[in-house]
Every structure is written in C-alpha cells, then in structure tokens.
C-alpha cells in the first residue's frame, strides 16, 4: 500500500488504519499486542485510539486501550517510530463523569486529556490529536436533527484551537483533527485557524459505509475544497455488513453469541441497532454474494476505493479478522456493481445515519 498525505500536514499514512477500541474490552492485552504486531508486519503504519476507549465506555476501562498500546510500545523498541499514532480528546461528557467533571470541554480539559494520553501511550508526542465529538451540540450518534434549544456550548472553537496550538507549540502534538463533525464545524475550525495563525485541522474522522453515506451529503465537498482528509470509521457498519447478523435477523440481545452489538445496549438504541439498518445490510450482503464476493470484501472495497476516503479505520478482535480485512485491499468493484449499490441507496438511503 502506498502512503497518502493527510490534509496539508506532512503525515504520510497507509490507506488502512488499525482502529483499537476493542482493546481492553473484547480483546485482552496479549491478543491486542499480537494484532498490533501483525498489523505492523503487514505494512500498516497508522493506528487510531482515544482516551475514552475501550468501548463500551466504562469507568473501570477508561484509558485501557491507550495503556495496552503503550505497553506494546515498551515491549517493542522501535515500533513507535514506525507508526503514525492518532488519539482523541473526549468531547463534553455523555454520561461519563469519569472522563472529566462538568459538561464542557475547556482548554484546561484538552491539555489535561492530552497529558493523560501521552502517559498511557508511553510516548513523547501524538502525531494526530483529534476532538472526538464537537463541544457544541450537533446531531450525531443516531440523532437526526440539529436543535438550537439543546445548545450548551461553553468553550468557543477559537479557545479550543488555542489550547491545541499550545500543545503543538510544546511539541506534544504534531497535527490536529476532528471527529463526528459537520460542514459548519470544519469550515469554522479552518477559518479561525487561517485568520489567527493557529493549527489547521488535517482530518475529520466520521462514519462512512454502505449504510451510512451521509458524508456524501455536503461533507465531501467541504473537505475536498478545504483539503481536509476523511478517516472513515465503521466501514463494516458495526458488523452488520459482514453478514453475521443476516441469519439471526436481529442486532439485539439475541444476536449471534460473541457479536459485539449484542453486548452494547447503547449502540442497539442508536444507528447500528435500527431494524432498517439491518434490513439494508442484508440487501447489500446478498448483492455481494451474488457477485462472487463476501459481504466484508464488498463493504471494505467500497471504502478502500472511494475518492472521498483517505484512510479506512478497521476494527478487529483477532489476527484472523485483521488478515481478512487487509486481504480485501485490491478488490475492485465493477461499474455495474457500483450502480446496483447506488440503486439500493436510492431506495433505502442512509438508515444508520
């Protein structure tokens, strides 16, 4: 895999990124380390994590994923220098008082969170430091509409940028990014950065997959014109696009044993647990089989080959899953198949937005 440049930064990353939110909950430390080692051996130079991981978020596992990665760095001298490491500062608390006190995300909070991530990762610098979700109110995580009455913002974007600028100036962060953002947010972060000589966002990490293509409804033009790169998360729709839920017909507690979504009550109540999302996934999964592909191959190839995507974040629970996802690289989808994919989207739209 050739590396690609993220935004206007000098970060050169592989078009596949190893996501790590399963480390510390679904995946124990030894297996997490095996996945990290295998990923590096297969040429992936980009890993993504967050201070709130592992998921589902709990007080007892807060920071566990970063700690596991830091321990792997300590056991594998030289590995850190071969990787671009991305992590995230959590936005305002969403029922997670263990992340921070209060409901905001102040400049002090941003600095404290960065210091914590550096300690857990056992590194001196974070290559890409992202805001996990906006400090202001936005429709995200299954919420469909923007509602001005729900606005509780306490820290202006300019103040957030100044805090991030301080971390860049101190050499603790190289570049910054956003996550779960909107066109307004991206434009405002870029505008203020250029107006005040502050760090410019290089990336946005948003969901993008066959059952959630909302990125194409304005964010793609925004980021293309502003030269901000998409890091696509949940390319397999939280497992729906692997086909493992097709036979059971449920993403609820009776989903297949060991399935991630079966244990995630909050997720089942959000976008990935909607009956419409499962129904759409079954249509896409059957389309893949009808064209001689596995559902996983088609779903990943869709992201791997889209011009909108700079790097696709894959989350796995085993080395075998990692190899399957990496082996899908190079799969091409014919123009005829892409038309059939678009036809399903036209009919069913984005049920997991």
N, C-alpha and C positions, 0 to 999 in steps of 0.2 A: 504494500500500500504506500503510495506517495503521500507525503505530508502536505497539509494545506495551511495557509496563513489565516489566523483568526482576526477578523476585522482589520484595523490599522495597527495592530500590535506586531511584535516580531515573534509571537508564539507560532511555532510550526508543529502541528499535531496530526496524528493519523485520523482518517475519516471515521474510525470506530473508536469510541471511548468506553472504558470499563467503568460502569456505574457500580457503586458499592453499598447501597442502602440495605442490602440483605445481610451484610457482615455484622455479626453480633446478635442477630435475632434468628433468622433462618439458617445462617451459616456460622458455625463455630470458628474460632481463631485458626486452628490448623488447616481446615479446608479453605478458609479465606486466604491464607498465605499461599496455599497451593494454586488457587485461582490467580492470584496476583503474579506468581512466578510464571505460570503457564502463559498468561496474557503478555507479559513482557517478552518471554521467549518467542512468542509468535509475532512479535513486532509491534504490538500496541504500545504507544508511548504516552498515552493520555488517560488519566483516571480522575473520576469525579466523586466527591463525597460532600458532607455537610455536618455542621456542628450538631444538629438535632438527630442525626442518624445514630442507631439503626431505627428502622420502621417496622411495625407501628411504633410511634414515639412513646416512650415511657421514661419516667424519672430514673429508673434503675439502669437503663441502657443509653441514656443521654451521653453522647460523645464516644460511645463504644466503637463505632466504625472507624473514626479517626485514630483512636487508640490502637486498634488492630493494625491499621496501615502503618502507624508509627513504629510499632513493634516489628513489623516486617522490614521496614527500612533499617532498623537497628541490626537485624539478623542478616541483612543482605547488603553489605557495604558496596557502594557504587550504584545501587539501584535508583536512589533518589535522583542522581544526576542524569539518569536516562529518561526521566519521566517529566511530563508537564502535569502538575498537580493542581486541581481545581477543588475549592471547597466553598461553603456558603455560610453567611451570617443569617440566622433566622429573622424573619420579619416580626411584626407585633405578635405577641403570644396568642395562639389559637388553642386555648385550653391547656397550655403547657407552662405552668408557673415555674417549673424547674429550669426553663431556659433563661428567664430573667423576670424580675419583678416588674409590675406595671403592664400597661397595654401598648406601650410605644416601642420605638427603636431609635434611641437618641444617639448622638455622636459618641458619647461615652460608652453606650452599649456596643456600638460597632467595634470600637477599639478593644474593649474587654473581650468580646467574642473572638476577634482575630488572635489576641494573645492566647486564649484558651486553645484555639485550633492549632496554633504553632507548637504549643507544648505537647498536645496529644499526638500530633503528626511527627514530632521529633525532628523538625526542620527549621531552618532559619528564615525561609521565605515561602510564601504561597504564590504560585505562578498566576493563578486566576482566582480572584476573590469576588464572589457573586452575592447579591442580595437575593435571598431565597424566595421571598414574595414581597410585593410592594408594601411600604409602610402605610400608604394611603389605602382607602377602600377601593377594591376592584372586583369585578365578577371573576372568580377563579375557583378551582377545585369543585366544579359542578354547579356553581352559582351562575345563572344565566344572564342577569341584568345588572347594570350599574344603577345604584340607588344613592343619590346625593344625601338622603336622610341618614345613611349609615356612615357618613364620613366622620372619622375620629382622628385624622392625621395630627400629629404633634411635632413632627420634625420635617421641615421643608426639604425638598430634594437638594437644594443648594447646600444645606447644612450636612446632609448625608454625603454629598460629594466632597465637601471639605474634610470630613472625617476620613474618607477613603484616600484623599490626597495626602493626608498626614501619614497614613500607613505606607503609601508608595514612596513618599519622601524619606521615610525612615528605613526603607529597604526591606520592609516586612511583606510587602505585596508588590508584584510586578505589574499586573493589569487587573482591571475590574470588569464585572459583567452583571447582568440582571437575570431574573428568572420569573416565570409566571407573569410576564409583563404585557402591556397594551401598547398600541401605537403612540398614544399620548405620552406614556411614560418614557418610551425610548426617545422620542423627539425632545422631551424636556430634559432628560439627562444629557443628551448630546448638545442641545442648545446652550445649557448652562455651562457645560464643560468648555465649549468653544468660546463663550462670552467671557468667562472668568479665568481661563487658563488652567483648568482642572483636568484630572484624568478623564479620558474619553472611554465610554464603555466599548468593549471589543465584541461582546457576545450577549445573546439572550438565550436562556435555556427554557424552552416551552414544550408542552406536549405536541407531538406530531406523529400521526399514524393513520392507518386506513379508516378508523372510526372516529378520528378527530383531526380534521384537516383545516381547522379554523385559522391556522397560520396563514392560509392562502386567502383569507378574507381581509387583507389590508396590512398585516404584519410583514408579508413577504415583500411588498413594495417599499414599505417603510425601511426595512433593514437593508434591502438591496441598494436603495438610494443613499442611505447613510453609511453604508459599508460596515454593518454590524452583522456578525455571523450567528446563524442558528445552531444551537446544540439541541438536537431533537431527543426528548426523553419519552419513555413508554412507547417505543416503536412497535411493541407487541401488544399494546393495549392492556397492560397489566395481566398478560397471559391469555386474554380472550382470543388473540389472533394466532395462537399456537394450535388451536383446535382441541385443547384438552377439556374444554367445557362443553363441547358440542353434543356429546352423547348424553351427559347428565342433564343438560337443559337447565342448569341453574348455576348462578355465581354466589349463591347464599351458603348457609352453614352446611348444606348437603352436597356441596361441590366435591369433586374428587379428593380423596384423602391426600393431605400434604400440599394441596393447592394453596397458594399464597392468599388468594382472595377470601378463602373460606374462614380464615382467622382474622380478617380485617373488617370488623363491623363498620368502622367509619368509612372505609373505602366502598363497601357494598351500598352504603347510603348515598354515595356520590356518583360521579360519572361512570366509573367502570362497572358498577353493580346494577345499572339500569337494564331492565329486560330488553329495551330497544338496542342497547349496545351489544348484548349477546346475540340478538336476532341478526343484526347487521354483520357481526363477526362470523356467524355461521354461513352467511351468504358469501363473504369473501373467502372463507376457508374452503368451501366447496368449489369455488371458482379456481382456487389454487390447485386443488386435486384434479379438477377437470383438465388442467393444463400441464399435468405432469410434475407439479411442484408440491412441496409440503407447505402447509399454511405459514410456517415460520419462514421458509425461504422467500415466499412471495411478499410477506409483510416487511421483512428486512430489506429485500431488494428494492421495494418501493421507496424506502427511506434512503438506502445507500445510493440510489441513482437519481434522486431529485435534485435539481439545481438549487433549490431553496436551502438544502441541508449542508452544513459544513462538516459536522461530525455527529454521528448517531450514538447515543448512550445506550449500551446494552447492560441489563442486569441479569445475573445468573446465580444459581445456587450450587453449581457443580462444575468441574472441569469439563465434563461431557457436554453440558449446556453451552459452555464457553466455546468449545470447539465447533459445535453445531452453528452457533451464531457467526463465528468467524469464517466458517466454511461457506456461508451464504454469500460472502463477498465475491463479486464477479458474476453473480447471477443477473441475467438481463431479462427484462420483461418486454415482450413484443409490443409494437404499436397497437395491435388488435387486442391484446390482453389489457393494456392500459385504457383502451376505450371501454372495455367491459367494466373495469374498475370504476371509471368515471360514471358509467351508467348507473351502477349501484349507488354511488354517492349522490347522484342527481335525485334518485328515488328516496334514499334514506337519510341523506345529509350527514350531519355530524352528531350521532347520538351520544357520544361520550365527551362532548364539549364541557 
